[in-house]
Amino acid sequence: MEMSLNPRKHEPARLEYHAAKLFAGQGIRGADKTYGDLKPAYQIALLAKDRFFGDADFFHSFEYHDPARGISLGGRTRILTLELAKLEAVARKPIGEMSNREHGRCFSST
């Protein structure tokens, strides 16, 4: 988990690079190890100050899939981002008026 105060235009590539390092760094060498022994790797980034993605959503979850066919690779790496700059309006809402995602229930399904 990390915080990026001023994410730059190459932030997605940086996040993907670090997720790959986490995943590949597990070291599954040996006759008794297989690719099935690899554990999931999560790159979690708190993006502060500026809005990074062009939509209004503050939470994004990225993983490998075939977008043309809607088929997931079922991979074990995921990049999760939380844009703090988009949370200002949510933070002022009473809990009873929050959506499931705003209330934090979105994290229990990941």
Phi and psi in degrees as GROMACS dihedral restraints (atoms count N, CA, C in turn):
[ dihedral_restraints ]
;  ai    aj    ak    al  type     phi  dphi    fc
    3     4     5     6     1  -149.8    20    10
    4     5     6     7     1   164.0    20    10
    6     7     8     9     1  -118.2    20    10
    7     8     9    10     1   133.0    20    10
    9    10    11    12     1  -114.6    20    10
   10    11    12    13     1   106.9    20    10
   12    13    14    15     1   -66.9    20    10
   13    14    15    16     1   -43.4    20    10
   15    16    17    18     1  -130.2    20    10
   16    17    18    19     1    77.5    20    10
   18    19    20    21     1   -61.2    20    10
   19    20    21    22     1   136.7    20    10
   21    22    23    24     1   -98.9    20    10
   22    23    24    25     1   177.6    20    10
   24    25    26    27     1   -62.3    20    10
   25    26    27    28     1   -23.6    20    10
   27    28    29    30     1   -94.5    20    10
   28    29    30    31     1    13.4    20    10
   30    31    32    33     1   -55.1    20    10
   31    32    33    34     1   -43.3    20    10
   33    34    35    36     1   -58.3    20    10
   34    35    36    37     1   -41.5    20    10
   36    37    38    39     1   -65.7    20    10
   37    38    39    40     1   -38.4    20    10
   39    40    41    42     1   -64.5    20    10
   40    41    42    43     1   -43.1    20    10
   42    43    44    45     1   -62.5    20    10
   43    44    45    46     1   -43.2    20    10
   45    46    47    48     1   -64.4    20    10
   46    47    48    49     1   -40.3    20    10
   48    49    50    51     1   -59.6    20    10
   49    50    51    52     1   -47.4    20    10
   51    52    53    54     1   -70.4    20    10
   52    53    54    55     1   -34.4    20    10
   54    55    56    57     1   -63.3    20    10
   55    56    57    58     1   -42.5    20    10
   57    58    59    60     1   -64.0    20    10
   58    59    60    61     1   -40.5    20    10
   60    61    62    63     1   -62.8    20    10
   61    62    63    64     1   -42.4    20    10
   63    64    65    66     1   -60.8    20    10
   64    65    66    67     1   -43.9    20    10
   66    67    68    69     1   -70.3    20    10
   67    68    69    70     1   -49.5    20    10
   69    70    71    72     1   -72.2    20    10
   70    71    72    73     1   -20.4    20    10
   72    73    74    75     1   -78.3    20    10
   73    74    75    76     1     5.2    20    10
   75    76    77    78     1   -73.3    20    10
   76    77    78    79     1   -23.7    20    10
   78    79    80    81     1    62.9    20    10
   79    80    81    82     1    83.6    20    10
   81    82    83    84     1  -103.9    20    10
   82    83    84    85     1    39.1    20    10
   84    85    86    87     1   -74.8    20    10
   85    86    87    88     1   149.7    20    10
   87    88    89    90     1   120.5    20    10
   88    89    90    91     1   152.4    20    10
   90    91    92    93     1   -65.3    20    10
   91    92    93    94     1   -25.6    20    10
   93    94    95    96     1   -90.2    20    10
   94    95    96    97     1     4.5    20    10
   96    97    98    99     1  -111.8    20    10
   97    98    99   100     1   145.3    20    10
   99   100   101   102     1  -133.0    20    10
  100   101   102   103     1   173.4    20    10
  102   103   104   105     1   -63.9    20    10
  103   104   105   106     1   -22.6    20    10
  105   106   107   108     1   -65.9    20    10
  106   107   108   109     1   -17.1    20    10
  108   109   110   111     1   -80.6    20    10
  109   110   111   112     1    -9.8    20    10
  111   112   113   114     1   -66.7    20    10
  112   113   114   115     1   133.3    20    10
  114   115   116   117     1   -90.4    20    10
  115   116   117   118     1   154.2    20    10
  117   118   119   120     1   -60.6    20    10
  118   119   120   121     1   146.4    20    10
  120   121   122   123     1  -124.1    20    10
  121   122   123   124     1   129.6    20    10
  123   124   125   126     1  -119.4    20    10
  124   125   126   127     1   126.5    20    10
  126   127   128   129     1  -101.1    20    10
  127   128   129   130     1   111.6    20    10
  129   130   131   132     1  -110.2    20    10
  130   131   132   133     1   123.1    20    10
  132   133   134   135     1  -125.7    20    10
  133   134   135   136     1   127.9    20    10
  135   136   137   138     1   -96.0    20    10
  136   137   138   139     1   113.4    20    10
  138   139   140   141     1   -97.8    20    10
  139   140   141   142     1   115.7    20    10
  141   142   143   144     1  -104.5    20    10
  142   143   144   145     1   171.3    20    10
  144   145   146   147     1    66.2    20    10
  145   146   147   148     1   -72.7    20    10
  147   148   149   150     1  -100.3    20    10
  148   149   150   151     1   151.9    20    10
  150   151   152   153     1   -72.2    20    10
  151   152   153   154     1   135.5    20    10
  153   154   155   156     1  -104.6    20    10
  154   155   156   157     1   -52.9    20    10
  156   157   158   159     1   -87.4    20    10
  157   158   159   160     1   149.4    20    10
  159   160   161   162     1   -76.7    20    10
  160   161   162   163     1    -1.1    20    10
  162   163   164   165     1   -97.3    20    10
  163   164   165   166     1  -178.0    20    10
  165   166   167   168     1   -91.6    20    10
  166   167   168   169     1   -10.6    20    10
  168   169   170   171     1   -71.2    20    10
  169   170   171   172     1   139.0    20    10
  171   172   173   174     1   -94.1    20    10
  172   173   174   175     1   -16.9    20    10
  174   175   176   177     1  -119.5    20    10
  175   176   177   178     1   132.6    20    10
  177   178   179   180     1  -133.6    20    10
  178   179   180   181     1   144.5    20    10
  180   181   182   183     1  -128.6    20    10
  181   182   183   184     1   118.5    20    10
  183   184   185   186     1  -111.9    20    10
  184   185   186   187     1   137.6    20    10
  186   187   188   189     1  -152.5    20    10
  187   188   189   190     1   169.5    20    10
  189   190   191   192     1   -75.2    20    10
  190   191   192   193     1   133.7    20    10
  192   193   194   195     1  -160.9    20    10
  193   194   195   196     1   164.4    20    10
  195   196   197   198     1   -94.8    20    10
  196   197   198   199     1   104.0    20    10
  198   199   200   201     1   -65.5    20    10
  199   200   201   202     1   -29.2    20    10
  201   202   203   204     1   -70.8    20    10
  202   203   204   205     1   -30.4    20    10
  204   205   206   207     1  -113.5    20    10
  205   206   207   208     1    -6.0    20    10
  207   208   209   210     1    67.4    20    10
  208   209   210   211     1    29.1    20    10
  210   211   212   213     1  -103.6    20    10
  211   212   213   214     1   126.8    20    10
  213   214   215   216     1   -83.5    20    10
  214   215   216   217     1   145.0    20    10
  216   217   218   219     1   -75.7    20    10
  217   218   219   220     1   -15.9    20    10
  219   220   221   222     1    70.3    20    10
  220   221   222   223     1    27.9    20    10
  222   223   224   225     1   -67.6    20    10
  223   224   225   226     1   172.2    20    10
  225   226   227   228     1  -112.2    20    10
  226   227   228   229     1    16.8    20    10
  228   229   230   231     1  -118.7    20    10
  229   230   231   232     1   143.1    20    10
  231   232   233   234     1  -146.7    20    10
  232   233   234   235     1   141.5    20    10
  234   235   236   237     1  -112.3    20    10
  235   236   237   238     1   122.0    20    10
  237   238   239   240     1  -114.4    20    10
  238   239   240   241     1   130.0    20    10
  240   241   242   243     1  -125.2    20    10
  241   242   243   244     1   144.7    20    10
  243   244   245   246     1  -129.7    20    10
  244   245   246   247     1   116.2    20    10
  246   247   248   249     1   -93.1    20    10
  247   248   249   250     1   105.5    20    10
  249   250   251   252     1   -64.7    20    10
  250   251   252   253     1   -31.3    20    10
  252   253   254   255     1   -64.2    20    10
  253   254   255   256     1   -23.3    20    10
  255   256   257   258     1   -89.3    20    10
  256   257   258   259     1    -2.2    20    10
  258   259   260   261     1   -92.4    20    10
  259   260   261   262     1    -6.4    20    10
  261   262   263   264     1   -55.9    20    10
  262   263   264   265     1   -47.9    20    10
  264   265   266   267     1   -67.4    20    10
  265   266   267   268     1   -36.3    20    10
  267   268   269   270     1   -67.3    20    10
  268   269   270   271     1   -40.7    20    10
  270   271   272   273     1   -62.4    20    10
  271   272   273   274     1   -24.5    20    10
  273   274   275   276     1   -88.4    20    10
  274   275   276   277     1   -11.1    20    10
  276   277   278   279     1   -76.9    20    10
  277   278   279   280     1   142.7    20    10
  279   280   281   282     1   -65.6    20    10
  280   281   282   283     1   146.0    20    10
  282   283   284   285     1   -55.0    20    10
  283   284   285   286     1   -38.6    20    10
  285   286   287   288     1   -63.1    20    10
  286   287   288   289     1   -20.6    20    10
  288   289   290   291     1   -97.6    20    10
  289   290   291   292     1    -3.4    20    10
  291   292   293   294     1   -79.3    20    10
  292   293   294   295     1   146.8    20    10
  294   295   296   297     1   -74.9    20    10
  295   296   297   298     1   169.7    20    10
  297   298   299   300     1   -56.6    20    10
  298   299   300   301     1   -42.6    20    10
  300   301   302   303     1   -64.3    20    10
  301   302   303   304     1   -43.9    20    10
  303   304   305   306     1   -66.5    20    10
  304   305   306   307     1   -34.7    20    10
  306   307   308   309     1   -72.9    20    10
  307   308   309   310     1   -17.7    20    10
  309   310   311   312     1   108.2    20    10
  310   311   312   313     1     1.9    20    10
  312   313   314   315     1   -70.5    20    10
  313   314   315   316     1   -15.6    20    10
  315   316   317   318     1   -63.9    20    10
  316   317   318   319     1   -26.8    20    10
  318   319   320   321     1   -77.8    20    10
  319   320   321   322     1   -23.0    20    10
  321   322   323   324     1   -74.5    20    10
  322   323   324   325     1   -18.8    20    10
  324   325   326   327     1   -92.5    20    10
  325   326   327   328     1    -2.2    20    10
